[in-house]
Amino acid sequence: MEIHEVRSSKDLKRFIKLPFRLYKGQPNWVPPLIYERKRHLDRKKNPFFEHAEAEYFLAVRDGDVVGRISAHIDHRLNEFHNNDWGLFGFFEADDDQEVADALFQAAENWNRNRKRDRMVGPFDFSTNHECGLLVDGYDLKPQILEFWHHPYYQGLIEKAGLAKVMDLYKWHLEIQDRAKILPVIFELAEKVESEHGVIVRRMRKKDFESEVRRFMEVYNAAWENNWGFVPLTDAELRDYAKQLKPLVDERWAWIAEKDGETAGAALTLLDWNEVLIDMNGRLFPIGWLKFLRGRNKIRHVRVFALGVKPEYQHTGVAAKFYVEHFDEAARNVAKSGEMGWILETNTAMNRGMEAMGGEIVKRYRLYEKLLRDGE
């Protein structure tokens, strides 16, 4: 077996296609769109690389790809948190510890050579993208913009010398569980406009880039103290808006405003994985038609992000967003959803989910390995 860097379009294709072999026949794995993965990994097209660098590695045995991993540095993350983190991501491999050890050693060496004090992940490429290793909830299909992993990955990673640093929770909510919601949620929601002058409206797709900017105002203000948070650049914001627009349904996206100032935002996505699972990673020739026709058949949603600026967190805006979700579900074919991910250390949001009658159904784990002696 040998480890080598991705250096050609053929190598990149093998990097992207490996999971299609590893998960063949696995009913809970949802194939990613191949063109999207290719673009995401492209250093010239993904604006992440305006402030980052990365290397992609393949593990090859007897001519066959048996594993992959990335090593990368997000200089914007380092500057924002004043740290020296190195990162890894895109880990996939056969159930073979020799393969896993070699891949993690390659990623570790790459980060050590760049004077990183630790290696943290998996991130593909940051907390603004898919991240974490599934460690609980294997019986459930992943929702849009999240992973399903083989259960043996956890053992491979931990035996390779990495240790847990943070868990991310996914909460499940059902429309028929409305009676479980604590009455205080409805009381707070009713007072948002009458007592605090905050109006909650739906996002407007015809002005979507501006709406995403309003959302990012909230995102940067509400999440800036969170572990691993990194603010998006303007180029990333525009790219994010372009990528999200086809996925957004105006019925499931809200902005809270007071006197023209954005106070909060909630962005929920239809679970497009219910459609993508049958497309085998391709939009063409007939995948695009399946995608369009599938919208009205989606039965679940993912509450992708919900936040309130600190100065408005006493006004009940979050409660209003919660109630809006339940009201929309009552009118919609989507009757249940998942919230998150939410950091295990985010006490306020996790208590909010408990108050809504939610249940933790998935856990994604982030790992680290210290790279400097004595740390």
C-alpha positions in Angstrom: 0.0 0.0 0.0 1.1 3.5 -0.7 -0.1 7.0 0.0 0.1 9.6 -2.7 -1.1 13.1 -3.3 -3.9 13.9 -5.7 -2.1 15.4 -8.7 -4.4 14.8 -11.7 -8.0 15.0 -12.8 -8.0 11.2 -12.8 -6.8 11.2 -9.2 -9.5 13.6 -8.2 -12.1 11.5 -9.8 -10.9 8.5 -7.9 -10.9 10.6 -4.7 -14.6 11.6 -5.3 -15.8 8.2 -6.4 -14.3 6.1 -3.6 -17.4 6.5 -1.3 -19.6 5.1 -4.1 -17.7 1.8 -3.8 -17.4 1.9 0.0 -21.2 2.4 0.5 -22.5 0.3 -2.4 -25.7 -1.4 -1.2 -25.9 0.6 2.0 -29.5 1.9 2.1 -28.8 4.8 4.4 -26.0 6.4 2.4 -27.0 9.3 0.0 -24.7 9.7 -3.0 -23.4 13.3 -3.3 -23.7 15.1 -6.6 -20.4 14.4 -8.3 -20.2 17.8 -10.1 -20.8 19.6 -6.7 -18.1 17.6 -5.0 -15.7 18.3 -7.9 -16.4 22.1 -7.7 -16.1 22.1 -3.9 -12.7 20.5 -4.0 -11.5 22.8 -6.9 -9.0 25.3 -5.5 -9.8 27.7 -8.3 -13.6 27.7 -8.0 -14.2 27.4 -4.2 -13.7 30.8 -2.5 -12.7 29.0 0.7 -9.2 28.8 -0.9 -8.8 32.5 -0.9 -7.8 32.1 2.7 -6.9 28.4 2.9 -4.6 25.7 1.6 -5.1 22.0 1.3 -3.7 18.7 0.2 -5.7 15.6 -0.8 -4.3 12.1 -0.2 -5.2 8.7 -1.7 -4.3 5.3 -0.2 -3.7 2.8 -3.0 -3.2 -0.9 -2.7 -2.5 -3.1 -5.8 -3.7 -0.3 -8.0 -7.1 0.1 -6.1 -8.0 3.2 -4.0 -8.7 1.9 -0.5 -8.8 5.3 1.4 -8.7 9.0 1.2 -8.2 12.1 3.4 -7.5 15.8 3.2 -5.2 18.0 5.2 -5.9 21.7 5.2 -5.3 25.0 7.0 -8.0 27.7 7.2 -5.9 30.8 7.9 -9.1 32.8 8.5 -10.1 30.4 11.3 -6.6 30.7 12.8 -6.7 34.5 12.7 -10.3 34.7 14.1 -9.5 32.4 17.1 -5.8 33.3 17.4 -4.8 29.6 17.1 -2.5 27.4 15.1 -4.9 24.6 14.1 -4.4 22.2 11.3 -7.4 20.4 9.9 -8.4 17.2 8.2 -11.5 16.0 6.3 -13.0 13.8 3.6 -11.9 10.7 5.5 -13.2 7.5 3.9 -11.6 4.0 4.0 -12.0 0.3 4.0 -12.2 -1.3 7.4 -8.4 -1.6 7.6 -6.4 0.0 10.4 -3.2 0.0 8.4 -4.9 2.2 5.8 -6.4 4.5 8.4 -3.1 4.9 10.2 -1.2 5.7 7.0 -3.8 8.3 5.9 -3.8 10.1 9.3 0.0 10.0 9.4 0.1 11.7 6.0 -2.3 14.4 7.1 -0.5 14.8 10.4 2.9 15.2 8.7 1.5 17.8 6.3 0.2 19.8 9.2 3.3 19.4 11.3 5.4 20.7 8.4 3.3 23.8 8.5 3.9 24.3 12.3 0.4 23.4 13.4 -0.1 22.7 17.1 -2.9 20.2 16.5 -5.0 18.5 13.9 -8.8 18.8 14.2 -11.6 17.3 12.1 -13.3 16.0 10.1 -14.2 19.3 8.4 -15.0 19.4 4.7 -13.7 22.2 4.9 -14.9 24.1 8.0 -17.9 24.5 10.3 -19.5 26.4 7.4 -19.5 23.1 5.4 -20.3 19.5 6.3 -18.4 18.3 9.3 -18.2 15.7 12.0 -18.1 11.9 12.1 -21.5 10.2 12.7 -21.2 8.2 16.0 -24.8 7.8 16.9 -27.9 7.5 14.7 -26.7 4.9 12.1 -30.3 3.6 11.6 -31.4 7.0 10.2 -30.7 8.5 6.8 -28.6 11.7 6.7 -30.4 14.9 5.9 -29.4 17.4 3.3 -25.8 18.7 3.8 -24.8 16.0 6.3 -23.1 12.6 6.2 -23.8 9.0 6.9 -20.7 7.0 7.9 -19.8 3.4 8.4 -19.9 2.6 12.2 -16.3 1.2 11.9 -14.9 4.6 11.1 -15.1 5.6 14.8 -12.7 2.8 15.8 -10.3 3.5 12.9 -10.0 7.2 13.9 -9.6 6.6 17.6 -7.1 3.8 17.2 -5.1 6.2 14.9 -4.6 8.3 18.0 -7.3 11.0 17.8 -9.5 11.9 20.7 -13.0 13.5 21.0 -13.0 17.3 21.2 -16.6 18.2 20.5 -20.0 16.5 19.8 -22.7 18.0 17.5 -26.3 17.1 18.2 -29.2 16.7 15.8 -32.6 17.0 17.4 -35.8 15.4 16.0 -39.2 17.2 16.2 -42.7 16.0 15.2 -45.7 18.1 14.4 -48.0 15.8 16.4 -45.8 16.6 19.4 -47.1 20.2 19.6 -48.7 19.4 22.9 -45.3 18.7 24.4 -44.1 22.3 23.8 -43.8 24.3 27.1 -46.6 27.0 27.3 -43.9 29.7 27.8 -42.8 29.2 24.2 -46.2 30.3 22.9 -46.4 33.1 25.5 -43.1 34.5 24.3 -44.0 34.2 20.7 -47.2 36.2 21.1 -45.3 39.2 22.6 -42.6 39.5 20.0 -44.4 42.1 17.9 -46.8 43.7 20.5 -44.2 44.3 23.2 -40.9 44.5 21.3 -41.9 45.8 17.9 -40.2 42.9 16.1 -41.8 41.6 12.9 -41.2 38.1 11.5 -41.6 37.7 7.8 -40.6 35.1 5.2 -37.4 35.4 3.2 -37.8 36.6 -0.4 -36.1 34.5 -3.1 -36.4 37.3 -5.6 -33.9 39.3 -3.5 -32.1 36.2 -2.2 -28.5 37.5 -2.1 -29.6 40.4 0.1 -31.6 38.0 2.3 -28.6 35.9 2.7 -26.6 39.0 3.7 -29.2 39.7 6.4 -29.0 36.0 7.5 -25.2 36.3 7.7 -25.5 39.4 9.8 -27.3 37.2 12.4 -25.0 34.3 11.8 -21.8 36.3 12.5 -23.3 38.1 15.5 -25.0 35.1 17.1 -22.4 32.4 16.5 -19.1 34.4 16.7 -18.3 33.0 20.2 -19.1 29.4 19.2 -16.3 26.8 19.2 -14.9 26.5 15.7 -16.9 29.4 14.2 -15.3 31.2 11.2 -17.1 34.1 9.5 -17.7 33.9 5.8 -15.9 36.2 3.4 -18.0 38.3 1.0 -17.0 36.0 -1.9 -18.0 32.9 0.2 -21.3 34.6 1.0 -22.1 35.2 -2.7 -21.1 31.6 -3.5 -23.2 30.3 -0.5 -26.3 32.2 -1.8 -25.8 30.8 -5.3 -25.5 27.2 -3.9 -28.4 27.5 -1.5 -31.0 29.3 -3.7 -32.2 26.1 -5.5 -32.7 24.4 -2.2 -34.6 27.1 -0.4 -38.4 27.1 -0.1 -39.7 30.5 1.0 -42.3 28.8 3.2 -39.5 27.6 5.4 -37.2 30.7 5.8 -37.8 33.7 8.0 -36.3 37.0 8.9 -37.0 39.0 12.1 -36.7 42.8 11.8 -37.3 45.9 13.9 -37.4 49.3 12.3 -35.5 47.9 9.3 -32.7 46.3 11.3 -32.3 42.5 11.2 -32.9 40.9 14.6 -32.8 37.2 13.7 -33.1 34.6 11.0 -34.2 31.1 10.5 -33.3 29.0 7.5 -34.9 25.6 7.1 -34.3 23.3 4.1 -36.5 20.7 2.6 -34.7 17.4 3.0 -33.5 17.1 -0.6 -31.7 13.9 0.3 -35.1 12.2 0.0 -34.7 12.9 -3.8 -30.9 12.7 -4.1 -30.8 9.2 -2.8 -32.2 7.9 -6.1 -30.0 9.9 -8.4 -26.7 8.1 -7.9 -24.7 11.4 -7.8 -25.8 12.6 -11.2 -28.2 15.4 -12.4 -28.1 14.3 -16.0 -29.6 13.0 -18.2 -32.7 12.4 -16.0 -31.6 13.3 -12.5 -32.6 17.0 -12.9 -36.1 16.0 -13.7 -36.3 13.8 -10.6 -34.9 16.7 -8.6 -37.7 19.1 -9.8 -40.5 16.5 -9.5 -39.4 15.4 -6.0 -40.0 18.7 -4.2 -43.6 18.1 -3.4 -42.9 14.6 -2.1 -40.4 15.6 0.6 -41.7 14.6 4.0 -39.0 16.1 6.3 -37.1 19.3 6.8 -33.8 20.3 8.3 -33.6 23.4 10.5 -30.3 24.4 9.0 -29.6 27.5 11.1 -31.7 29.6 13.6 -30.2 32.5 15.4 -31.0 35.8 17.1 -28.6 38.8 17.5 -27.5 39.1 21.2 -29.3 42.4 21.7 -32.6 40.8 20.7 -32.3 37.5 22.5 -34.6 38.7 25.3 -37.5 39.5 23.0 -38.8 35.9 22.3 -37.7 35.9 18.6 -36.4 32.4 18.8 -39.7 31.2 20.3 -41.6 32.9 17.5 -39.4 31.1 15.0 -40.2 27.8 16.7 -43.9 28.4 16.6 -43.7 29.4 12.9 -42.1 26.1 12.1 -44.9 24.1 13.8 -47.5 26.3 12.1 -46.0 25.7 8.7 -45.7 22.0 9.2 -49.4 21.9 10.0 -50.1 23.3 6.5 -47.4 21.3 4.7 -46.7 17.7 3.7 -43.5 17.9 5.7 -44.6 16.9 9.2 -41.3 16.3 11.0 -37.8 17.6 10.9 -34.4 17.7 12.5 -32.7 20.7 14.1 -29.0 21.3 13.9 -26.4 20.5 14.3 -26.0 22.1 17.7 -22.8 22.1 19.7 -23.1 20.0 22.8 -21.8 23.1 24.8 -24.6 25.3 23.4 -26.8 25.1 26.6 -29.4 27.7 25.5 -30.2 26.0 22.2 -30.2 22.5 23.6 -32.6 23.6 26.4 -34.7 25.3 23.7 -35.0 22.0 21.9 -36.0 20.2 25.1 -38.7 22.8 25.7 -40.0 22.0 22.2 -40.3 18.3 23.0 -37.3 17.4 20.9 -35.2 14.3 21.1 -31.5 13.9 20.2 -31.4 11.3 17.4 -27.9 11.8 15.9 -24.5 12.8 17.1 -21.6 13.9 15.0 -18.1 13.9 16.6 -15.1 16.1 16.0 -11.6 14.8 16.9 -8.2 16.3 17.5 -4.6 15.2 17.9 -2.1 17.4 19.5 1.1 17.9 17.4 3.4 19.7 19.8 5.1 17.9 22.6 3.9 18.9 26.1 0.4 20.0 25.0 
